[in-house]
Amino acid sequence: MLTAQDYLEGQIILLDKPLTWSSFQAVNKLKYSLKKTYDLPKKFKIGHAGTLDPLASGLLVICTGKATKQIESLQGMPKEYTGTFFVGATTPSYDLETQINQTFPTAHISTELIQKTVEQFLGEIDQKPPIFSAIKKEGKRLYEHARNGEEVEIASRKTTIYEFEITRIALPEIDFRIVCSKGTYIRSIAYDFGIALQSGAHLTALRRTKIGDFKVENAFQISDFSDSENPKAD
């Protein structure tokens, strides 16, 4: 059994973040549960090593106490995602946060074309973050500019795709598995993949399955906090 001192000294806890929850909500839930169970101090340190969008589920690596000093190094680890692209339509947010704004032909898209297109995305690539993202520009989050209808020039960034595997093709849906570097936007890959297919695409499902050697199958659920007073930790 872990003790209050263990959490203060530092623990790494794996959480399977539910769909629609923000990473902030998930960390707050864990913080509240631990403070209530272990009578931890008000300024108890806790944080996560890499945000997940509300429309994504999967692995959050959460650090407590002195382990929060490891957050920066954990954030730099490669990440693995699985999910689904919807081909033939785009949205302004590149995912389901916004409505479809354009549709495109898909009759020309074959399995061979999809597999050839994957090759364009392997290795170091230039990627523009989505306008609906939390990156700051001129003192405001990009999504604030987007929601105000303001056009903003977004600089591209270098990112690395280590592995990109197509796991199912059932057009208009394409399932994938991607292993990538820190700062990669899978939504942007969906959008750019659609363009590379001479069509359009957006992300309809996303799940983070690994961060470094940490795996989502070893994580606990939010519901575990009400079922158990001692959540799993690594």
Disulfide bonds with the S-S distance in Angstrom:
none
